[in-house]
Amino acid sequence: MRVCIVGAGAIGGFLGTRLAATGGVAVSALARGDTLAALRAKGWRLQQGDALLRAPLARAAEDPRDLGPQDLVIIAVKGPALPALAPTLTPLLDAGTVVLPAMNGVPWWFGDGLAALGPAPLESVDPGGRIAVAIPTGRVIGCVVHVSSSLAEPGLVSHGSGHGLIIGEPDGAESERVRQLGELLGRAGFEVTCSNRIRYAVWYKLWGNMTMNPVSALTGALTDRILDDELVRALCTNAMREAAAIGARIGCDVRESPEDRQQVTRKLGAIKTSMLQDVEAGKPIELDSLVGTVREIGQRVGIATPTIDALFGLTRLFGRVRGLYP
């Protein structure tokens, strides 16, 4: 089986190494710079506690044309990179290629088929609909990643916690390709849930981290300190209530209270969010897929989002001042 990881960072490298280690899977990487050089020199590498897992790399390239058609393409790049990248991925795709987006926040396919949102693409995550043209929803199996990992150095992933993956057809149908993909990922050591409500799974994860990420970026605080501050926690709670009301309009009803979800986050300990990691590394922040798209969806379904608007505006300005947001 031919698998290509597009974006061999903390999540892509984790997925790629585990898949390559199963055997019977040729796992290539689309990468660049120091990551590309490290993969070519040392193959897939994953640090898990004191153990270093190594796995063979099929091929690594900066140009998709050098890799050719794949059976499975796993997209693990940051959201801001995808609109420009997606049209270049055509050489990886043939008639039967499945695309699995292992990304943060709301994906480009999320609104496809949702009558409440209308036919237009979500501009916040797919400006001009360019991603949807390059990667139609029919190719996609939705994915929600419940894994914490980081890059110790280019090409070397350090696993923190979690092995959970939720996958499913965007339209909620049960399918043979989801079953087969679930078996493949299960053999690679992942805890796989095949869901007929993948859109809800996306929204539920977003509901939990759409506040922690921007607040941590603005303040530099880890999640435990955010929750310890009663005023900041109240801000997060209000934003989550607005997002829950939006979810109810689009078939993604969240039954928990914000306070219940915050207790789950608290039990995970002092976490440095992905957005804070990006700020510290001077990388573009994934604000649109985590916050901007919630605001856009709220506007489409007629739900006011004053708290989300304020959080989005503050973080957007923060990012622009530092050159981390366009």
C-alpha positions as CSV (number, residue, x, y, z in Angstrom):
1,M,0.0,0.0,0.0
2,R,1.3,3.4,-0.9
3,V,0.9,6.1,1.7
4,C,2.1,9.7,1.5
5,I,2.4,12.0,4.6
6,V,2.0,15.6,3.5
7,G,3.7,17.6,6.3
8,A,6.0,15.4,8.3
9,G,5.8,17.5,11.5
10,A,4.7,16.5,15.0
11,I,1.5,14.8,13.9
12,G,2.5,13.8,10.4
13,G,5.7,12.3,11.6
14,F,3.9,10.4,14.4
15,L,1.4,8.9,11.9
16,G,4.1,8.2,9.3
17,T,6.4,6.4,11.7
18,R,3.7,4.1,13.2
19,L,2.3,3.2,9.7
20,A,5.8,2.5,8.3
21,A,6.6,0.3,11.2
22,T,3.7,-2.0,10.6
23,G,5.3,-3.5,7.5
24,G,3.6,-3.9,4.2
25,V,3.1,-0.2,3.8
26,A,5.3,2.0,1.7
27,V,5.2,5.4,3.5
28,S,6.6,8.4,1.7
29,A,6.8,12.0,2.8
30,L,6.2,15.4,1.1
31,A,8.5,17.7,3.1
32,R,11.0,20.4,2.7
33,G,14.1,22.0,4.2
34,D,15.7,20.5,7.3
35,T,12.8,18.0,7.7
36,L,13.3,16.7,4.2
37,A,17.1,16.3,4.8
38,A,16.6,14.5,8.1
39,L,14.0,12.1,6.7
40,R,16.3,11.2,3.8
41,A,19.3,10.7,6.1
42,K,17.6,8.9,9.0
43,G,14.1,7.7,7.9
44,W,11.0,7.9,10.1
45,R,11.8,8.3,13.9
46,L,9.6,8.5,16.9
47,Q,10.6,9.0,20.5
48,Q,8.2,7.2,22.9
49,G,9.5,7.6,26.4
50,D,12.9,6.0,26.5
51,A,12.4,4.0,23.3
52,L,13.2,5.2,19.9
53,L,11.1,3.7,17.1
54,R,12.7,3.8,13.6
55,A,10.9,2.8,10.4
56,P,11.9,2.7,6.8
57,L,11.1,5.7,4.6
58,A,9.9,4.8,1.1
59,R,10.7,8.1,-0.5
60,A,10.9,11.8,0.5
61,A,10.5,14.7,-1.9
62,E,9.6,18.4,-2.0
63,D,7.7,18.1,-5.3
64,P,4.6,15.8,-5.4
65,R,5.5,14.9,-9.0
66,D,8.5,13.0,-7.7
67,L,6.3,10.7,-5.5
68,G,3.5,9.8,-7.9
69,P,0.0,8.4,-7.2
70,Q,-0.8,7.1,-3.7
71,D,-3.5,4.9,-2.2
72,L,-3.7,7.1,0.9
73,V,-2.7,10.7,1.3
74,I,-2.6,12.0,4.9
75,I,-2.5,15.8,5.1
76,A,-0.9,17.0,8.3
77,V,0.1,20.6,7.5
78,K,-0.9,23.7,9.3
79,G,-4.2,25.2,8.1
80,P,-2.8,28.4,6.7
81,A,-0.6,26.4,4.3
82,L,-3.3,24.3,2.7
83,P,-5.0,26.8,0.3
84,A,-1.7,27.3,-1.7
85,L,-0.6,23.6,-1.2
86,A,-3.8,21.7,-2.2
87,P,-3.7,22.5,-6.0
88,T,-0.1,21.2,-6.2
89,L,-1.1,17.7,-4.8
90,T,-2.8,16.5,-8.0
91,P,0.2,14.2,-8.9
92,L,-0.5,12.2,-5.7
93,L,-4.1,11.5,-6.6
94,D,-5.5,8.8,-8.9
95,A,-9.0,7.6,-9.2
96,G,-9.0,5.6,-6.0
97,T,-6.9,7.8,-3.7
98,V,-8.3,8.5,-0.3
99,V,-7.4,11.7,1.5
100,L,-7.3,11.8,5.3
101,P,-6.9,15.4,6.7
102,A,-5.2,15.0,10.1
103,M,-5.4,18.7,10.9
104,N,-6.6,21.1,13.7
105,G,-10.0,22.8,13.6
106,V,-12.7,22.9,11.0
107,P,-11.6,21.4,7.7
108,W,-12.5,22.7,4.2
109,W,-15.1,19.9,3.6
110,F,-17.1,20.6,6.8
111,G,-19.9,22.7,5.2
112,D,-20.3,20.4,2.2
113,G,-23.9,19.1,2.3
114,L,-25.0,21.2,5.3
115,A,-28.1,23.0,4.1
116,A,-27.9,25.5,7.0
117,L,-24.6,26.9,5.7
118,G,-25.6,27.2,2.0
119,P,-23.5,26.1,-1.0
120,A,-20.7,28.6,-0.7
121,P,-17.4,27.3,0.7
122,L,-16.3,28.5,4.2
123,E,-14.1,31.4,3.3
124,S,-12.2,31.3,6.6
125,V,-10.7,27.9,5.8
126,D,-11.1,27.6,2.0
127,P,-10.9,31.0,0.4
128,G,-12.4,31.0,-3.0
129,G,-13.1,27.3,-2.7
130,R,-9.6,26.4,-4.1
131,I,-9.1,23.4,-1.7
132,A,-12.5,21.9,-2.5
133,V,-11.7,22.0,-6.3
134,A,-8.3,20.3,-5.8
135,I,-9.6,17.8,-3.2
136,P,-13.3,17.2,-3.5
137,T,-15.2,15.9,-0.5
138,G,-15.8,12.6,-2.3
139,R,-12.1,11.8,-1.8
140,V,-12.1,12.6,1.9
141,I,-12.4,10.5,5.0
142,G,-12.8,12.8,7.9
143,C,-10.4,12.5,10.8
144,V,-10.1,13.8,14.4
145,V,-6.7,13.3,16.1
146,H,-6.5,12.9,19.8
147,V,-2.7,12.8,20.1
148,S,-0.2,15.1,21.8
149,S,3.3,15.2,20.2
150,S,6.0,17.6,19.4
151,L,9.2,17.9,17.3
152,A,12.4,17.3,19.3
153,E,14.3,18.2,16.1
154,P,13.5,18.1,12.4
155,G,12.4,14.6,11.5
156,L,12.3,13.4,15.1
157,V,8.9,13.3,16.8
158,S,8.4,13.1,20.5
159,H,5.2,11.5,21.6
160,G,3.5,13.0,24.6
161,S,0.2,11.3,25.1
162,G,-2.8,9.7,23.3
163,H,-3.3,7.3,20.4
164,G,-6.9,8.2,19.5
165,L,-8.1,8.7,15.9
166,I,-11.8,9.1,14.9
167,I,-12.5,8.6,11.3
168,G,-15.7,8.6,9.2
169,E,-17.3,9.5,5.9
170,P,-18.3,13.2,5.7
171,D,-21.9,12.2,4.8
172,G,-22.2,9.8,7.8
173,A,-22.4,6.7,5.7
174,E,-20.8,3.4,6.7
175,S,-18.3,2.4,4.0
176,E,-15.8,-0.3,3.2
177,R,-13.0,2.2,2.8
178,V,-13.5,3.5,6.3
179,R,-13.5,0.0,7.7
180,Q,-10.3,-0.9,5.8
181,L,-8.6,2.3,6.9
182,G,-9.6,1.7,10.5
183,E,-8.0,-1.7,10.3
184,L,-4.8,-0.3,8.9
185,L,-4.5,2.4,11.5
186,G,-5.4,-0.2,14.2
187,R,-2.5,-2.4,13.1
188,A,-0.3,0.6,13.5
189,G,-1.2,0.9,17.1
190,F,-3.8,3.6,17.0
191,E,-7.0,3.5,19.0
192,V,-9.5,3.9,16.1
193,T,-13.1,4.9,16.3
194,C,-15.1,4.6,13.1
195,S,-17.9,7.2,13.4
196,N,-21.0,8.0,11.4
197,R,-20.9,11.5,13.0
198,I,-17.5,12.7,12.1
199,R,-18.7,16.2,11.7
200,Y,-19.9,16.2,15.3
201,A,-16.5,14.8,16.4
202,V,-14.8,17.7,14.6
203,W,-17.0,20.2,16.3
204,Y,-16.7,18.6,19.8
205,K,-12.9,18.7,19.7
206,L,-13.0,22.3,18.4
207,W,-15.4,23.2,21.2
208,G,-12.8,22.1,23.7
209,N,-9.7,23.8,22.2
210,M,-11.0,26.9,20.4
211,T,-10.5,29.0,23.5
212,M,-7.4,27.4,25.1
213,N,-5.4,27.9,21.9
214,P,-5.9,31.7,21.3
215,V,-5.8,32.5,25.0
216,S,-2.6,30.7,25.4
217,A,-1.1,32.5,22.4
218,L,-2.1,35.9,23.8
219,T,-0.9,35.2,27.3
220,G,1.9,32.6,27.0
221,A,0.1,30.6,29.7
222,L,-0.3,26.8,29.8
223,T,-3.8,25.4,30.1
224,D,-3.7,24.9,33.8
225,R,-3.1,28.6,34.5
226,I,-5.8,29.6,32.0
227,L,-8.3,27.6,33.9
228,D,-7.0,28.8,37.3
229,D,-7.9,32.4,36.5
230,E,-11.6,32.9,37.2
231,L,-12.0,35.8,34.8
232,V,-10.3,34.2,31.9
233,R,-12.1,31.0,32.6
234,A,-15.4,32.9,32.4
235,L,-14.4,34.4,29.1
236,C,-13.7,30.9,27.7
237,T,-17.0,29.6,29.1
238,N,-19.0,32.4,27.3
239,A,-17.2,31.6,24.0
240,M,-18.0,27.9,24.4
241,R,-21.7,28.7,25.0
242,E,-21.8,30.7,21.8
243,A,-20.2,27.8,19.9
244,A,-22.6,25.3,21.5
245,A,-25.5,27.3,20.2
246,I,-24.0,27.3,16.7
247,G,-23.5,23.6,16.9
248,A,-27.2,23.0,17.8
249,R,-28.1,24.8,14.5
250,I,-25.9,22.5,12.3
251,G,-26.6,19.1,13.9
252,C,-23.6,19.1,16.2
253,D,-25.4,19.4,19.5
254,V,-23.0,19.4,22.5
255,R,-24.7,17.9,25.6
256,E,-22.0,18.8,28.1
257,S,-21.6,22.1,29.9
258,P,-18.5,24.2,29.3
259,E,-17.6,23.6,32.9
260,D,-17.7,19.9,32.4
261,R,-15.4,20.1,29.4
262,Q,-13.0,22.4,31.2
263,Q,-12.6,19.7,33.9
264,V,-11.6,17.3,31.2
265,T,-8.9,19.7,30.1
266,R,-7.8,20.3,33.6
267,K,-7.2,16.6,34.2
268,L,-4.8,16.6,31.2
269,G,-2.4,18.8,33.2
270,A,-0.3,21.8,32.1
271,I,-0.5,21.6,28.3
272,K,1.3,24.0,25.9
273,T,-1.2,24.3,23.1
274,S,-0.3,24.0,19.4
275,M,-0.9,27.7,18.9
276,L,1.4,28.7,21.7
277,Q,4.0,26.4,20.2
278,D,3.6,28.1,16.9
279,V,3.9,31.6,18.4
280,E,7.1,30.6,20.2
281,A,8.5,29.1,17.0
282,G,7.6,32.2,15.0
283,K,5.2,30.2,12.7
284,P,1.8,31.3,11.3
285,I,-1.0,30.6,13.8
286,E,-4.0,28.5,12.9
287,L,-6.5,31.1,14.0
288,D,-9.0,30.8,11.1
289,S,-9.7,27.0,11.4
290,L,-10.0,27.2,15.2
291,V,-11.8,30.5,15.8
292,G,-12.5,32.5,12.6
293,T,-14.6,29.6,11.1
294,V,-16.8,29.4,14.2
295,R,-17.5,33.1,13.8
296,E,-18.3,32.7,10.0
297,I,-20.6,29.7,10.7
298,G,-22.3,31.7,13.4
299,Q,-23.0,34.5,10.9
300,R,-24.5,32.1,8.4
301,V,-26.9,30.6,10.9
302,G,-27.8,33.8,12.6
303,I,-26.1,33.3,16.0
304,A,-24.4,36.3,17.6
305,T,-20.9,35.6,18.8
306,P,-19.7,38.7,20.7
307,T,-17.2,36.8,22.9
308,I,-15.8,34.8,20.0
309,D,-15.6,38.0,17.9
310,A,-13.5,39.6,20.7
311,L,-11.2,36.6,21.1
312,F,-10.8,36.4,17.3
313,G,-10.1,40.1,16.9
314,L,-7.5,40.2,19.7
315,T,-5.7,37.2,18.5
316,R,-5.7,38.3,14.9
317,L,-4.2,41.7,15.9
318,F,-1.6,39.9,18.1
319,G,-0.7,37.7,15.1
320,R,-0.5,40.6,12.7
321,V,1.7,42.7,14.9
322,R,4.2,39.7,15.1
323,G,3.9,38.7,11.4
324,L,2.1,35.4,12.3
325,Y,-1.2,36.2,10.6
326,P,-1.9,37.8,7.2
